[in-house]
Amino acid sequence: ARNIRNIENGFCQDIASAYEGEGILKWERTLLVDEGRIDITEDFEYEDEKEAVIHLMTQFKPQKEEYGLSLTSKTGAKMEVHFSGDFTYDEIETKNDTKLSASWGDMVYRINIPIDKTKAGKFEYYFI
């Protein structure tokens, strides 16, 4: 990550360098924490128009809901993930990831959120 900076109640960083060779000029992720809510904004810009997929990884089993997703831990604790705008997710993959299994357990879920063909955009979601 580059251009990491602290902001009130959170931080912002450009993670485009993690996707080197993909034609991403900017991928700025901002995370804000406020009274039991975590807001995340993905602000991106490509060299040319392209389709993309945002992947959210979780160790908690996701369930599709009207507002987005609910995540349930093995102990039954629940968390909600709300998506702003017209974004939807097209699939939830179940993976056995050996790199994450030591800390996350045997099952990892990857939520795939497609982004229509564009040169720049913003995607916002929050957890409660």
PyRosetta script that sets phi, psi and omega in degrees:
from pyrosetta import init, pose_from_sequence

init()
pose = pose_from_sequence("ARNIRNIENGFCQDIASAYEGEGILKWERTLLVDEGRIDITEDFEYEDEKEAVIHLMTQFKPQKEEYGLSLTSKTGAKMEVHFSGDFTYDEIETKNDTKLSASWGDMVYRINIPIDKTKAGKFEYYFI")
pose.set_psi(1, 152.3)
pose.set_omega(1, 177.9)
pose.set_phi(2, -136.3)
pose.set_psi(2, 168.4)
pose.set_omega(2, -179.0)
pose.set_phi(3, 52.4)
pose.set_psi(3, 44.1)
pose.set_omega(3, 178.8)
pose.set_phi(4, -77.9)
pose.set_psi(4, 128.6)
pose.set_omega(4, 179.4)
pose.set_phi(5, -144.1)
pose.set_psi(5, 144.5)
pose.set_omega(5, 175.6)
pose.set_phi(6, -80.7)
pose.set_psi(6, 138.8)
pose.set_omega(6, 173.5)
pose.set_phi(7, -130.3)
pose.set_psi(7, 166.5)
pose.set_omega(7, -178.9)
pose.set_phi(8, -56.9)
pose.set_psi(8, 125.0)
pose.set_omega(8, 179.3)
pose.set_phi(9, 65.9)
pose.set_psi(9, 21.6)
pose.set_omega(9, 178.9)
pose.set_phi(10, 175.8)
pose.set_psi(10, -152.8)
pose.set_omega(10, 179.1)
pose.set_phi(11, -154.7)
pose.set_psi(11, 166.4)
pose.set_omega(11, 179.9)
pose.set_phi(12, -137.7)
pose.set_psi(12, 142.7)
pose.set_omega(12, 178.2)
pose.set_phi(13, -151.7)
pose.set_psi(13, 150.6)
pose.set_omega(13, 175.9)
pose.set_phi(14, -97.8)
pose.set_psi(14, 115.5)
pose.set_omega(14, -176.9)
pose.set_phi(15, -104.0)
pose.set_psi(15, 15.2)
pose.set_omega(15, -178.7)
pose.set_phi(16, -57.1)
pose.set_psi(16, -33.0)
pose.set_omega(16, -177.9)
pose.set_phi(17, -65.0)
pose.set_psi(17, -18.3)
pose.set_omega(17, 176.4)
pose.set_phi(18, -72.2)
pose.set_psi(18, -14.3)
pose.set_omega(18, -178.0)
pose.set_phi(19, -119.8)
pose.set_psi(19, 39.5)
pose.set_omega(19, -178.4)
pose.set_phi(20, -54.1)
pose.set_psi(20, 136.9)
pose.set_omega(20, -179.9)
pose.set_phi(21, 85.2)
pose.set_psi(21, 1.3)
pose.set_omega(21, -178.3)
pose.set_phi(22, -98.5)
pose.set_psi(22, 1.8)
pose.set_omega(22, 179.5)
pose.set_phi(23, 76.0)
pose.set_psi(23, 26.8)
pose.set_omega(23, 179.8)
pose.set_phi(24, -98.2)
pose.set_psi(24, 118.9)
pose.set_omega(24, 179.1)
pose.set_phi(25, -82.2)
pose.set_psi(25, -39.0)
pose.set_omega(25, -177.9)
pose.set_phi(26, -148.6)
pose.set_psi(26, 136.9)
pose.set_omega(26, 169.2)
pose.set_phi(27, -142.3)
pose.set_psi(27, 90.3)
pose.set_omega(27, -175.9)
pose.set_phi(28, -94.9)
pose.set_psi(28, 122.2)
pose.set_omega(28, 178.9)
pose.set_phi(29, -108.9)
pose.set_psi(29, 125.3)
pose.set_omega(29, 178.0)
pose.set_phi(30, -115.7)
pose.set_psi(30, 132.4)
pose.set_omega(30, 179.4)
pose.set_phi(31, -124.0)
pose.set_psi(31, 124.7)
pose.set_omega(31, 178.7)
pose.set_phi(32, -123.9)
pose.set_psi(32, 137.3)
pose.set_omega(32, 178.9)
pose.set_phi(33, -118.8)
pose.set_psi(33, 127.9)
pose.set_omega(33, -179.7)
pose.set_phi(34, -153.5)
pose.set_psi(34, 114.6)
pose.set_omega(34, 174.1)
pose.set_phi(35, 45.3)
pose.set_psi(35, 61.5)
pose.set_omega(35, 174.8)
pose.set_phi(36, 77.9)
pose.set_psi(36, 12.1)
pose.set_omega(36, 179.9)
pose.set_phi(37, -129.6)
pose.set_psi(37, 137.5)
pose.set_omega(37, 176.6)
pose.set_phi(38, -117.3)
pose.set_psi(38, 118.1)
pose.set_omega(38, 178.9)
pose.set_phi(39, -103.5)
pose.set_psi(39, 134.3)
pose.set_omega(39, 177.8)
pose.set_phi(40, -127.5)
pose.set_psi(40, 132.2)
pose.set_omega(40, 176.1)
pose.set_phi(41, -120.8)
pose.set_psi(41, 129.1)
pose.set_omega(41, 174.5)
pose.set_phi(42, -107.7)
pose.set_psi(42, 111.5)
pose.set_omega(42, -178.5)
pose.set_phi(43, -114.0)
pose.set_psi(43, 114.6)
pose.set_omega(43, -169.8)
pose.set_phi(44, -129.6)
pose.set_psi(44, 157.4)
pose.set_omega(44, 177.2)
pose.set_phi(45, -148.0)
pose.set_psi(45, 130.9)
pose.set_omega(45, 179.7)
pose.set_phi(46, -106.5)
pose.set_psi(46, 161.7)
pose.set_omega(46, 173.6)
pose.set_phi(47, -64.4)
pose.set_psi(47, -42.3)
pose.set_omega(47, 179.8)
pose.set_phi(48, -133.6)
pose.set_psi(48, 164.5)
pose.set_omega(48, 175.9)
pose.set_phi(49, -59.4)
pose.set_psi(49, 138.0)
pose.set_omega(49, 176.6)
pose.set_phi(50, -160.5)
pose.set_psi(50, 159.2)
pose.set_omega(50, 172.5)
pose.set_phi(51, -88.7)
pose.set_psi(51, 152.6)
pose.set_omega(51, 179.8)
pose.set_phi(52, -145.2)
pose.set_psi(52, 169.2)
pose.set_omega(52, 175.9)
pose.set_phi(53, -134.2)
pose.set_psi(53, 126.6)
pose.set_omega(53, 171.9)
pose.set_phi(54, -90.3)
pose.set_psi(54, 132.9)
pose.set_omega(54, 178.9)
pose.set_phi(55, -111.2)
pose.set_psi(55, 126.6)
pose.set_omega(55, 171.3)
pose.set_phi(56, -107.4)
pose.set_psi(56, 126.4)
pose.set_omega(56, -179.9)
pose.set_phi(57, -106.1)
pose.set_psi(57, 139.7)
pose.set_omega(57, 178.7)
pose.set_phi(58, -150.0)
pose.set_psi(58, 151.7)
pose.set_omega(58, 173.9)
pose.set_phi(59, -90.6)
pose.set_psi(59, -11.5)
pose.set_omega(59, -178.0)
pose.set_phi(60, -92.6)
pose.set_psi(60, 139.9)
pose.set_omega(60, -178.2)
pose.set_phi(61, -66.3)
pose.set_psi(61, 120.2)
pose.set_omega(61, 179.7)
pose.set_phi(62, -86.4)
pose.set_psi(62, 147.8)
pose.set_omega(62, 176.4)
pose.set_phi(63, -130.7)
pose.set_psi(63, 128.6)
pose.set_omega(63, 178.4)
pose.set_phi(64, -67.2)
pose.set_psi(64, 135.9)
pose.set_omega(64, 178.9)
pose.set_phi(65, -132.9)
pose.set_psi(65, 166.9)
pose.set_omega(65, 179.5)
pose.set_phi(66, -60.2)
pose.set_psi(66, -38.3)
pose.set_omega(66, -178.0)
pose.set_phi(67, -83.9)
pose.set_psi(67, -15.1)
pose.set_omega(67, -176.2)
pose.set_phi(68, 154.0)
pose.set_psi(68, -105.1)
pose.set_omega(68, -178.9)
pose.set_phi(69, -139.4)
pose.set_psi(69, 150.8)
pose.set_omega(69, 165.5)
pose.set_phi(70, -113.8)
pose.set_psi(70, 143.1)
pose.set_omega(70, 178.4)
pose.set_phi(71, -116.9)
pose.set_psi(71, 130.1)
pose.set_omega(71, -178.1)
pose.set_phi(72, -119.0)
pose.set_psi(72, 125.0)
pose.set_omega(72, 179.2)
pose.set_phi(73, -77.4)
pose.set_psi(73, 171.3)
pose.set_omega(73, 178.8)
pose.set_phi(74, -64.5)
pose.set_psi(74, -23.0)
pose.set_omega(74, 178.7)
pose.set_phi(75, -89.5)
pose.set_psi(75, -3.2)
pose.set_omega(75, 178.3)
pose.set_phi(76, 96.9)
pose.set_psi(76, -3.2)
pose.set_omega(76, 177.1)
pose.set_phi(77, -66.4)
pose.set_psi(77, 140.6)
pose.set_omega(77, -177.4)
pose.set_phi(78, -117.5)
pose.set_psi(78, 148.7)
pose.set_omega(78, 174.9)
pose.set_phi(79, -136.3)
pose.set_psi(79, 143.5)
pose.set_omega(79, 177.7)
pose.set_phi(80, -105.1)
pose.set_psi(80, 142.0)
pose.set_omega(80, 173.8)
pose.set_phi(81, -118.8)
pose.set_psi(81, 117.8)
pose.set_omega(81, -179.3)
pose.set_phi(82, -108.0)
pose.set_psi(82, 135.8)
pose.set_omega(82, 178.4)
pose.set_phi(83, -107.7)
pose.set_psi(83, 135.9)
pose.set_omega(83, 177.0)
pose.set_phi(84, -93.5)
pose.set_psi(84, 155.0)
pose.set_omega(84, 179.8)
pose.set_phi(85, 78.3)
pose.set_psi(85, -160.9)
pose.set_omega(85, -175.8)
pose.set_phi(86, -94.3)
pose.set_psi(86, 21.5)
pose.set_omega(86, -177.6)
pose.set_phi(87, -75.5)
pose.set_psi(87, 140.1)
pose.set_omega(87, 175.7)
pose.set_phi(88, -131.6)
pose.set_psi(88, 171.4)
pose.set_omega(88, 177.0)
pose.set_phi(89, -118.3)
pose.set_psi(89, 140.6)
pose.set_omega(89, -174.5)
pose.set_phi(90, -97.7)
pose.set_psi(90, -20.7)
pose.set_omega(90, 178.2)
pose.set_phi(91, -162.4)
pose.set_psi(91, 158.2)
pose.set_omega(91, 173.0)
pose.set_phi(92, -122.6)
pose.set_psi(92, 118.2)
pose.set_omega(92, -179.3)
pose.set_phi(93, -97.2)
pose.set_psi(93, 145.0)
pose.set_omega(93, 172.9)
pose.set_phi(94, -104.8)
pose.set_psi(94, 129.1)
pose.set_omega(94, -176.0)
pose.set_phi(95, -130.4)
pose.set_psi(95, 150.3)
pose.set_omega(95, 170.2)
pose.set_phi(96, -110.1)
pose.set_psi(96, 96.5)
pose.set_omega(96, -173.7)
pose.set_phi(97, -101.6)
pose.set_psi(97, 110.6)
pose.set_omega(97, -176.4)
pose.set_phi(98, -65.1)
pose.set_psi(98, -29.4)
pose.set_omega(98, 179.2)
pose.set_phi(99, -69.4)
pose.set_psi(99, -34.3)
pose.set_omega(99, -177.6)
pose.set_phi(100, -95.5)
pose.set_psi(100, -15.6)
pose.set_omega(100, -172.6)
pose.set_phi(101, -62.2)
pose.set_psi(101, -30.0)
pose.set_omega(101, -179.9)
pose.set_phi(102, -62.5)
pose.set_psi(102, -36.2)
pose.set_omega(102, -178.8)
pose.set_phi(103, -106.0)
pose.set_psi(103, -25.5)
pose.set_omega(103, -175.8)
pose.set_phi(104, -104.9)
pose.set_psi(104, -10.8)
pose.set_omega(104, -177.2)
pose.set_phi(105, 96.4)
pose.set_psi(105, -176.9)
pose.set_omega(105, -172.7)
pose.set_phi(106, -70.1)
pose.set_psi(106, -27.9)
pose.set_omega(106, -174.1)
pose.set_phi(107, -114.9)
pose.set_psi(107, 133.1)
pose.set_omega(107, 175.8)
pose.set_phi(108, -126.0)
pose.set_psi(108, 138.3)
pose.set_omega(108, 179.8)
pose.set_phi(109, -110.6)
pose.set_psi(109, 134.4)
pose.set_omega(109, 176.8)
pose.set_phi(110, -117.6)
pose.set_psi(110, 120.0)
pose.set_omega(110, -179.7)
pose.set_phi(111, -98.0)
pose.set_psi(111, 122.4)
pose.set_omega(111, -176.4)
pose.set_phi(112, -101.8)
pose.set_psi(112, 120.6)
pose.set_omega(112, -179.0)
pose.set_phi(113, -117.9)
pose.set_psi(113, 103.6)
pose.set_omega(113, -178.6)
pose.set_phi(114, -73.9)
pose.set_psi(114, 144.4)
pose.set_omega(114, 175.5)
pose.set_phi(115, -115.2)
pose.set_psi(115, 128.4)
pose.set_omega(115, 179.7)
pose.set_phi(116, -57.7)
pose.set_psi(116, 159.6)
pose.set_omega(116, 179.9)
pose.set_phi(117, -56.8)
pose.set_psi(117, 123.3)
pose.set_omega(117, -178.6)
pose.set_phi(118, -160.0)
pose.set_psi(118, 165.6)
pose.set_omega(118, 176.2)
pose.set_phi(119, -98.6)
pose.set_psi(119, -25.7)
pose.set_omega(119, 179.8)
pose.set_phi(120, -155.3)
pose.set_psi(120, 154.7)
pose.set_omega(120, 179.0)
pose.set_phi(121, -176.3)
pose.set_psi(121, -177.9)
pose.set_omega(121, -179.0)
pose.set_phi(122, -141.5)
pose.set_psi(122, 136.0)
pose.set_omega(122, 179.3)
pose.set_phi(123, -127.8)
pose.set_psi(123, 127.3)
pose.set_omega(123, -177.8)
pose.set_phi(124, -123.8)
pose.set_psi(124, 140.7)
pose.set_omega(124, 175.9)
pose.set_phi(125, -151.1)
pose.set_psi(125, 160.5)
pose.set_omega(125, 179.3)
pose.set_phi(126, -145.6)
pose.set_psi(126, 155.8)
pose.set_omega(126, -179.7)
pose.set_phi(127, -114.2)
pose.set_psi(127, 136.8)
pose.set_omega(127, 172.2)
pose.set_phi(128, -135.2)
pose.dump_pdb("model.pdb")
